[in-house]
Amino acid sequence: MTDLTSEIDLLHKTIKDHTFYLGPIEIEHIGNQGYAVHLTRHPVIHAAEWIFYDLDDTLVASWEAKERRIGNFITYCRSQGLELKEKDLLLIFQATDEYARWPEREETIYHFQAHVNGLGAAIELVVSNQSREFSDLFALIQEYLNNNPHGKLPHTPHAHAYSNDLMSKVFHVVVRPNIFTEVAESISTLRARGRNIGIFTYGEPHFQLLKTLTLLRAYKHESKSIDVSQIWLTKTTKGAFMQTMAQKMDDVRARKILLIDDNPAELNSVMAGMRDKKIDIAVMRSLRHGTKTTDHSWNHELEGHHIFDARTTSVSTDEFVMHIEQASEPTRS
């Protein structure tokens, strides 16, 4: 089985786990760039404007979840009787995080399951070698990971058990991060006003799809709804992916597209990639405290560039919708 076949099979399994709650879901492979996921319960409105929301740090507070994940890991290790210093546990966490990142098509991508399994293997090594000095133990962990690259770790019962434990007690917070209420509520408002809604997310496709469908399912469980018609899962820049998808959208010249994202590099890639397309395109940057891109500069005074700054005050749904509608005023790129 090839890596691509395995990836697609995993995506189909994740979809199958959620269709009872979210209705029929179809997936389309977009070459080596990623996937378009179609949620047919919310059909596309012909010739209507598209509004795409970035997932991490725009729709949900991923940076906060990552901080909680580290705290959960330290608590879990203490519950297992590991006597290592906190700084040493953090070194192990960082080493396994780095282990889970490798290049794919010129982009370095974080692989969620490889991180979980790498930590499970590391904990097994710690438990089996607690009499060693930490420097020797850490070297042993690094050697083990280096000898089994790209997440291809030997399957051992203890490491598997630790990985399952880590999923339920540590990593659950990144699978279901807290949602920004005003952003979620804006989706329902704008869908009711005749917009098409999509979620556009970069990273390892299975992890990003799992997070997105878990969010939609949990929100629906709370008797609410995020009426999304499409989920775009990209392994390349969002600009490159959007160029491909724009060609596939029928009657595309009658459409407008607005992308809301926290990352100025992604917004720039969209504006640059779509410059020669006959599409009204606009981008809106969402600023929040604590994200890794908060301090990244961006020339928002260019045509089609807008900023929504939520760093200093709480924001109502009406205010957020107002910003979106202002940003989506037609701009010929």
LUMNUKE-366306 format. One record per residue (C-alpha): x, y, z; residue in one letter. Coordinates in pm, whole numbers. Example, Ala and Ser with C-alpha at 12.3 -4.5 7.8 and 13.67 -1.06 7.14 Angstrom:
<sites>
     c1     c2     c3 res
   1230   -450    780   A
   1367   -106    714   S
</sites>
This chain:
<sites>
     c1     c2     c3 res
      0      0      0   M
    142    338   -101   T
    155    638    132   D
   -109    810    -83   L
   -344    511    -71   T
   -299    489    305   S
   -370    862    338   E
   -688    843    130   I
   -810    536    319   D
   -758    720    648   L
   -953   1021    521   L
  -1242    798    412   H
  -1247    629    753   K
  -1261    967    928   T
  -1546   1075    701   I
  -1737    751    768   K
  -1708    814   1143   D
  -1889   1149   1104   H
  -2150   1103    830   T
  -2424    994   1071   F
  -2400   1335   1238   Y
  -2307   1557    944   L
  -2482   1391    650   G
  -2323   1267    325   P
  -1962   1378    273   I
  -1769   1339    -52   E
  -1395   1379    -99   I
  -1208   1487   -412   E
   -834   1437   -456   H
   -673   1756   -597   I
   -353   1613   -744   G
    -50   1656   -519   N
   -196   1967   -355   Q
   -455   1818   -120   G
   -828   1749   -112   Y
  -1166   1919   -147   A
  -1429   1780     89   V
  -1795   1841     -1   H
  -2063   1842    271   L
  -2374   1786     63   T
  -2618   1866    344   R
  -2530   2231    272   H
  -2539   2251   -109   P
  -2344   2515   -297   V
  -2551   2823   -387   I
  -2502   2884   -760   H
  -2304   3198   -851   A
  -2297   3319   -489   A
  -1998   3467   -309   E
  -1764   3229   -127   W
  -1628   3307    218   I
  -1348   3078    333   F
  -1238   3069    696   Y
   -896   2945    798   D
   -926   2686   1075   L
   -629   2723   1312   D
   -616   3050   1507   D
   -897   3201   1297   T
  -1200   2982   1363   L
  -1053   2797   1664   V
   -789   2886   1927   A
   -521   2635   1824   S
   -233   2818   1993   W
   -417   2795   2328   E
   -480   2422   2275   A
   -110   2364   2208   K
    -22   2529   2540   E
   -275   2315   2726   R
   -142   2006   2550   R
    205   2060   2702   I
     60   2104   3050   G
   -146   1789   3003   N
    166   1599   2899   F
    356   1695   3213   I
     56   1601   3430   T
     26   1268   3250   Y
    395   1185   3299   C
    363   1257   3671   R
     61   1024   3687   S
    281    752   3536   Q
    542    799   3807   G
    807    956   3582   L
   1048   1150   3804   E
   1215   1355   3531   L
   1250   1729   3573   K
    993   1941   3391   E
   1261   2087   3162   K
   1364   1735   3062   D
   1004   1636   2986   L
    978   1946   2769   L
   1293   1840   2581   L
   1133   1502   2507   I
    813   1670   2396   F
   1005   1903   2163   Q
   1218   1621   2022   A
    910   1416   1933   T
    741   1724   1785   D
   1042   1775   1558   E
   1041   1403   1476   Y
    681   1442   1351   A
    776   1709   1094   R
    916   1624    755   W
    907   1775    404   P
    628   1692    162   E
    632   1861   -179   R
    866   2139    -61   E
    660   2210    253   E
    746   2084    604   T
    429   1939    755   I
    348   1837   1113   Y
    215   1480   1137   H
    -10   1449   1438   F
    -14   1070   1474   Q
    364   1049   1440   A
    396   1290   1733   H
    157   1087   1949   V
    331    760   1861   N
    676    913   1906   G
    585   1025   2257   L
    440    683   2334   G
    768    521   2231   A
    968    779   2427   A
    769    714   2745   I
    824    340   2707   E
   1200    403   2682   L
   1192    629   2990   V
   1002    373   3197   V
   1241     96   3092   S
   1556    299   3162   N
   1480    518   3463   Q
   1813    438   3627   S
   2005    614   3349   R
   2123    973   3354   E
   1892   1194   3153   F
   2161   1281   2898   S
   2205    911   2817   D
   1830    853   2818   L
   1765   1146   2586   F
   2036   1024   2348   A
   1869    681   2347   L
   1532    837   2259   I
   1684   1046   1980   Q
   1867    745   1836   E
   1546    540   1841   Y
   1350    811   1662   L
   1627    873   1406   N
   1637    501   1324   N
   1261    498   1255   N
   1188    814   1052   P
    856    945    916   H
    646    793   1191   G
    736    435   1101   K
    792    314   1457   L
    788    -53   1564   P
    455   -152   1715   H
    502   -259   2078   T
    214   -321   2322   P
    342    -76   2584   H
    414    208   2340   A
     72    152   2181   H
    -97    170   2521   A
     87    492   2607   Y
    -10    642   2268   S
   -378    563   2329   N
   -352    719   2674   D
   -188   1030   2530   L
   -466   1066   2274   M
   -740   1069   2539   S
   -558   1258   2817   K
   -316   1493   2641   V
   -387   1547   2271   F
   -768   1564   2285   H
   -737   1940   2338   V
   -577   1994   1995   V
   -834   1775   1821   V
  -1112   1989   1970   R
   -972   2338   2045   P
  -1196   2613   2178   N
  -1398   2792   1911   I
  -1429   3167   1869   F
  -1802   3207   1921   T
  -1843   3524   1716   E
  -1663   3362   1422   V
  -1877   3048   1434   A
  -2197   3250   1465   E
  -2095   3467   1171   S
  -2101   3156    951   I
  -2470   3091   1021   S
  -2553   3458    967   T
  -2369   3483    635   L
  -2504   3151    508   R
  -2855   3278    581   A
  -2770   3587    375   R
  -2688   3375     72   G
  -2312   3320     96   R
  -2132   2993     36   N
  -1915   2898    334   I
  -1595   2696    334   G
  -1313   2608    571   I
   -963   2630    420   F
   -683   2469    621   T
   -317   2386    568   Y
   -134   2084    707   G
   -140   1705    722   E
   -480   1624    565   P
   -603   1362    810   H
   -529   1572   1117   F
   -686   1884    967   Q
   -997   1692    855   L
  -1029   1522   1193   L
  -1017   1859   1371   K
  -1266   2017   1132   T
  -1524   1738   1138   L
  -1489   1702   1516   T
  -1562   2074   1547   L
  -1867   2060   1318   L
  -2002   1753   1497   R
  -1949   1895   1847   A
  -2108   2227   1754   Y
  -2408   2046   1607   K
  -2433   1840   1928   H
  -2481   2170   2112   E
  -2793   2228   1894   S
  -2606   2480   1683   K
  -2477   2452   1329   S
  -2180   2563   1122   I
  -2324   2548    771   D
  -2013   2462    570   V
  -2040   2343    210   S
  -1673   2266    148   Q
  -1352   2196    338   I
  -1029   2257    148   W
   -731   2059    281   L
   -407   2188    130   T
    -48   2070    159   K
     75   2365    -50   T
     30   2739    -14   T
   -332   2845    -11   K
   -271   3061   -316   G
   -157   2763   -526   A
   -447   2549   -408   F
   -703   2824   -472   M
   -577   2867   -830   Q
   -650   2501   -896   T
   -989   2509   -727   M
  -1097   2829   -902   A
  -1062   2649  -1235   Q
  -1291   2373  -1111   K
  -1569   2600   -982   M
  -1836   2631  -1250   D
  -1943   2982  -1351   D
  -1643   3107  -1157   V
  -1642   3451  -1322   R
  -1970   3535  -1150   A
  -1821   3461   -812   R
  -1637   3655   -545   K
  -1403   3490   -295   I
  -1301   3621     47   L
  -1040   3441    257   L
  -1013   3509    632   I
   -681   3397    781   D
   -438   3493   1058   D
   -125   3425    851   N
    -17   3715    624   P
    205   3483    418   A
    -99   3276    318   E
   -302   3587    241   L
    -21   3721     22   N
      3   3387   -161   S
   -368   3409   -244   V
   -352   3767   -369   M
    -41   3693   -578   A
   -170   3363   -714   G
   -509   3500   -814   M
   -385   3831   -957   R
   -435   3726  -1319   D
   -766   3546  -1264   K
  -1097   3702  -1358   K
  -1230   3671  -1005   I
  -1318   3927   -740   D
  -1079   3829   -461   I
  -1031   3983   -118   A
   -850   3878    198   V
   -905   3966    562   M
   -646   3911    831   R
   -772   3806   1174   S
   -544   3916   1459   L
   -550   3745   1802   R
   -313   3758   2097   H
    -79   3462   2137   G
    -69   3325   1782   T
    266   3263   1616   K
    182   3509   1337   T
     56   3798   1555   T
    377   3999   1517   D
    425   3926   1147   H
    404   4245    942   S
    153   4284    660   W
     76   4566    420   N
   -299   4577    469   H
   -331   4908    286   E
   -305   4733    -51   L
   -622   4694   -254   E
   -826   4394   -141   G
   -647   4369    196   H
   -838   4411    525   H
   -765   4360    895   I
   -988   4247   1177   F
   -809   4313   1508   D
   -949   4128   1809   A
   -642   4165   2031   R
   -768   4438   2262   T
  -1144   4399   2302   T
  -1410   4133   2289   S
  -1603   4131   1964   V
  -1971   4065   1897   S
  -2101   3852   1613   T
  -2259   4159   1452   D
  -1924   4342   1454   E
  -1744   4046   1300   F
  -2010   4008   1029   V
  -1985   4380    955   M
  -1608   4350    904   H
  -1655   4054    670   I
  -1918   4232    461   E
  -1695   4538    432   Q
  -1398   4320    329   A
  -1600   4135     68   S
  -1700   4447   -123   E
  -1606   4379   -489   P
  -1240   4434   -571   T
  -1106   4338   -912   R
   -768   4177   -862   S
</sites>
